[in-house]
Amino acid sequence: MKNLHPRLCLSCKCSFIPLPQHPDQKFCSKIKCQKDRKNRTTLFKRKTDSAYSENQANANKRWRQKNPDYQRNYRKNKKKGYDNIDSSKNNVLINFPILSGTYQLTVIESTEKMAVLIVKLELISIS
């Protein structure tokens, strides 16, 4: 197996060690950087591959035909103050009691070593 050396991510410029399965990896594994990688790949394909651009345009056209009211509903919900048309689906009622106590939260995305944060949660009211 190759000895993998740290390199800089093309998106965030942080140092990372490439995965052994992908020794030519150019972007770190942070979600933001992976989205940037995907966006760059998509833009490159659109510029260089006419079949890809045509397929994307056809897929968008089919989606718009299946969802004719999307834009109208999006604008209407935006006026109501929703940031996302699906934001009302994200509000989930919690049907189990939340106990006061000390909890440990682990930060999943970090530029340095894994950071751990200790917090105390207290139930203030039930609405």
Rosetta constraint file for C-alpha pairs under 8 A:
AtomPair CA 1 CA 20 HARMONIC 7.92 0.50
AtomPair CA 2 CA 20 HARMONIC 7.83 0.50
AtomPair CA 4 CA 17 HARMONIC 6.65 0.50
AtomPair CA 4 CA 18 HARMONIC 6.68 0.50
AtomPair CA 4 CA 20 HARMONIC 7.26 0.50
AtomPair CA 4 CA 23 HARMONIC 6.94 0.50
AtomPair CA 5 CA 17 HARMONIC 6.08 0.50
AtomPair CA 5 CA 18 HARMONIC 7.58 0.50
AtomPair CA 6 CA 15 HARMONIC 6.04 0.50
AtomPair CA 6 CA 16 HARMONIC 5.19 0.50
AtomPair CA 6 CA 17 HARMONIC 4.41 0.50
AtomPair CA 6 CA 18 HARMONIC 7.04 0.50
AtomPair CA 7 CA 15 HARMONIC 5.30 0.50
AtomPair CA 7 CA 16 HARMONIC 5.58 0.50
AtomPair CA 7 CA 17 HARMONIC 6.33 0.50
AtomPair CA 7 CA 18 HARMONIC 7.60 0.50
AtomPair CA 7 CA 26 HARMONIC 7.86 0.50
AtomPair CA 8 CA 13 HARMONIC 5.10 0.50
AtomPair CA 8 CA 14 HARMONIC 5.31 0.50
AtomPair CA 8 CA 15 HARMONIC 4.47 0.50
AtomPair CA 8 CA 16 HARMONIC 6.28 0.50
AtomPair CA 8 CA 26 HARMONIC 7.52 0.50
AtomPair CA 8 CA 27 HARMONIC 7.78 0.50
AtomPair CA 9 CA 13 HARMONIC 4.66 0.50
AtomPair CA 9 CA 14 HARMONIC 5.48 0.50
AtomPair CA 9 CA 15 HARMONIC 6.29 0.50
AtomPair CA 9 CA 16 HARMONIC 6.88 0.50
AtomPair CA 9 CA 26 HARMONIC 5.77 0.50
AtomPair CA 9 CA 27 HARMONIC 4.56 0.50
AtomPair CA 9 CA 28 HARMONIC 5.46 0.50
AtomPair CA 9 CA 33 HARMONIC 7.95 0.50
AtomPair CA 10 CA 26 HARMONIC 6.15 0.50
AtomPair CA 10 CA 27 HARMONIC 5.67 0.50
AtomPair CA 11 CA 27 HARMONIC 6.55 0.50
AtomPair CA 11 CA 33 HARMONIC 5.58 0.50
AtomPair CA 11 CA 36 HARMONIC 6.78 0.50
AtomPair CA 11 CA 37 HARMONIC 7.74 0.50
AtomPair CA 12 CA 33 HARMONIC 6.73 0.50
AtomPair CA 14 CA 28 HARMONIC 7.87 0.50
AtomPair CA 14 CA 111 HARMONIC 6.88 0.50
AtomPair CA 16 CA 28 HARMONIC 6.08 0.50
AtomPair CA 17 CA 28 HARMONIC 7.99 0.50
AtomPair CA 18 CA 22 HARMONIC 6.48 0.50
AtomPair CA 18 CA 23 HARMONIC 5.62 0.50
AtomPair CA 18 CA 24 HARMONIC 7.17 0.50
AtomPair CA 18 CA 25 HARMONIC 5.47 0.50
AtomPair CA 18 CA 26 HARMONIC 7.69 0.50
AtomPair CA 18 CA 28 HARMONIC 7.49 0.50
AtomPair CA 19 CA 23 HARMONIC 6.05 0.50
AtomPair CA 19 CA 25 HARMONIC 7.13 0.50
AtomPair CA 27 CA 33 HARMONIC 6.25 0.50
AtomPair CA 27 CA 34 HARMONIC 6.82 0.50
AtomPair CA 27 CA 37 HARMONIC 6.88 0.50
AtomPair CA 28 CA 33 HARMONIC 6.36 0.50
AtomPair CA 28 CA 34 HARMONIC 7.26 0.50
AtomPair CA 29 CA 33 HARMONIC 6.71 0.50
AtomPair CA 29 CA 34 HARMONIC 6.27 0.50
AtomPair CA 30 CA 34 HARMONIC 6.20 0.50
AtomPair CA 30 CA 109 HARMONIC 6.24 0.50
AtomPair CA 31 CA 35 HARMONIC 6.18 0.50
AtomPair CA 31 CA 109 HARMONIC 7.96 0.50
AtomPair CA 32 CA 36 HARMONIC 6.26 0.50
AtomPair CA 33 CA 37 HARMONIC 6.15 0.50
AtomPair CA 34 CA 38 HARMONIC 6.20 0.50
AtomPair CA 35 CA 39 HARMONIC 6.11 0.50
AtomPair CA 36 CA 40 HARMONIC 6.12 0.50
AtomPair CA 37 CA 41 HARMONIC 6.20 0.50
AtomPair CA 38 CA 42 HARMONIC 6.11 0.50
AtomPair CA 39 CA 43 HARMONIC 6.13 0.50
AtomPair CA 40 CA 44 HARMONIC 6.11 0.50
AtomPair CA 41 CA 45 HARMONIC 6.13 0.50
AtomPair CA 42 CA 46 HARMONIC 6.14 0.50
AtomPair CA 43 CA 47 HARMONIC 6.28 0.50
AtomPair CA 44 CA 48 HARMONIC 6.14 0.50
AtomPair CA 45 CA 49 HARMONIC 5.30 0.50
AtomPair CA 45 CA 52 HARMONIC 6.64 0.50
AtomPair CA 45 CA 53 HARMONIC 7.51 0.50
AtomPair CA 46 CA 50 HARMONIC 6.82 0.50
AtomPair CA 46 CA 52 HARMONIC 6.26 0.50
AtomPair CA 46 CA 53 HARMONIC 5.03 0.50
AtomPair CA 47 CA 53 HARMONIC 7.85 0.50
AtomPair CA 49 CA 53 HARMONIC 6.54 0.50
AtomPair CA 50 CA 54 HARMONIC 6.14 0.50
AtomPair CA 51 CA 55 HARMONIC 6.07 0.50
AtomPair CA 52 CA 56 HARMONIC 6.13 0.50
AtomPair CA 53 CA 57 HARMONIC 6.16 0.50
AtomPair CA 54 CA 58 HARMONIC 6.19 0.50
AtomPair CA 55 CA 59 HARMONIC 6.10 0.50
AtomPair CA 56 CA 60 HARMONIC 6.13 0.50
AtomPair CA 57 CA 61 HARMONIC 6.14 0.50
AtomPair CA 58 CA 62 HARMONIC 6.20 0.50
AtomPair CA 59 CA 63 HARMONIC 6.16 0.50
AtomPair CA 60 CA 64 HARMONIC 6.15 0.50
AtomPair CA 61 CA 65 HARMONIC 6.27 0.50
AtomPair CA 62 CA 66 HARMONIC 6.28 0.50
AtomPair CA 63 CA 67 HARMONIC 6.09 0.50
AtomPair CA 64 CA 68 HARMONIC 5.62 0.50
AtomPair CA 64 CA 70 HARMONIC 7.96 0.50
AtomPair CA 69 CA 73 HARMONIC 6.04 0.50
AtomPair CA 70 CA 74 HARMONIC 5.93 0.50
AtomPair CA 71 CA 75 HARMONIC 6.24 0.50
AtomPair CA 72 CA 76 HARMONIC 6.21 0.50
AtomPair CA 73 CA 77 HARMONIC 6.01 0.50
AtomPair CA 73 CA 85 HARMONIC 7.54 0.50
AtomPair CA 74 CA 78 HARMONIC 6.02 0.50
AtomPair CA 74 CA 84 HARMONIC 7.80 0.50
AtomPair CA 74 CA 85 HARMONIC 5.67 0.50
AtomPair CA 75 CA 79 HARMONIC 6.32 0.50
AtomPair CA 76 CA 80 HARMONIC 6.59 0.50
AtomPair CA 77 CA 81 HARMONIC 6.54 0.50
AtomPair CA 77 CA 82 HARMONIC 5.53 0.50
AtomPair CA 77 CA 83 HARMONIC 7.88 0.50
AtomPair CA 77 CA 84 HARMONIC 7.80 0.50
AtomPair CA 77 CA 85 HARMONIC 6.21 0.50
AtomPair CA 78 CA 82 HARMONIC 5.12 0.50
AtomPair CA 78 CA 83 HARMONIC 6.13 0.50
AtomPair CA 78 CA 84 HARMONIC 7.46 0.50
AtomPair CA 78 CA 85 HARMONIC 7.57 0.50
AtomPair CA 82 CA 87 HARMONIC 6.52 0.50
AtomPair CA 83 CA 87 HARMONIC 7.00 0.50
AtomPair CA 86 CA 90 HARMONIC 7.00 0.50
AtomPair CA 87 CA 91 HARMONIC 7.21 0.50
AtomPair CA 98 CA 123 HARMONIC 6.84 0.50
AtomPair CA 99 CA 122 HARMONIC 7.35 0.50
AtomPair CA 99 CA 123 HARMONIC 7.00 0.50
AtomPair CA 100 CA 120 HARMONIC 7.74 0.50
AtomPair CA 100 CA 121 HARMONIC 5.67 0.50
AtomPair CA 100 CA 122 HARMONIC 4.53 0.50
AtomPair CA 100 CA 123 HARMONIC 5.92 0.50
AtomPair CA 101 CA 120 HARMONIC 5.99 0.50
AtomPair CA 101 CA 121 HARMONIC 5.84 0.50
AtomPair CA 101 CA 122 HARMONIC 6.64 0.50
AtomPair CA 102 CA 118 HARMONIC 7.47 0.50
AtomPair CA 102 CA 119 HARMONIC 6.12 0.50
AtomPair CA 102 CA 120 HARMONIC 4.45 0.50
AtomPair CA 102 CA 121 HARMONIC 6.29 0.50
AtomPair CA 103 CA 118 HARMONIC 6.35 0.50
AtomPair CA 103 CA 119 HARMONIC 5.70 0.50
AtomPair CA 103 CA 120 HARMONIC 5.99 0.50
AtomPair CA 103 CA 121 HARMONIC 7.04 0.50
AtomPair CA 104 CA 116 HARMONIC 7.38 0.50
AtomPair CA 104 CA 117 HARMONIC 6.22 0.50
AtomPair CA 104 CA 118 HARMONIC 4.82 0.50
AtomPair CA 104 CA 119 HARMONIC 6.23 0.50
AtomPair CA 105 CA 116 HARMONIC 6.38 0.50
AtomPair CA 105 CA 117 HARMONIC 5.42 0.50
AtomPair CA 105 CA 118 HARMONIC 6.24 0.50
AtomPair CA 105 CA 119 HARMONIC 7.22 0.50
AtomPair CA 106 CA 114 HARMONIC 7.69 0.50
AtomPair CA 106 CA 115 HARMONIC 6.48 0.50
AtomPair CA 106 CA 116 HARMONIC 4.83 0.50
AtomPair CA 106 CA 117 HARMONIC 6.12 0.50
AtomPair CA 107 CA 114 HARMONIC 6.77 0.50
AtomPair CA 107 CA 115 HARMONIC 5.63 0.50
AtomPair CA 107 CA 116 HARMONIC 6.13 0.50
AtomPair CA 107 CA 117 HARMONIC 7.27 0.50
AtomPair CA 108 CA 114 HARMONIC 7.13 0.50
AtomPair CA 108 CA 115 HARMONIC 7.94 0.50
AtomPair CA 109 CA 114 HARMONIC 7.83 0.50
AtomPair CA 110 CA 114 HARMONIC 6.30 0.50
AtomPair CA 110 CA 115 HARMONIC 6.97 0.50
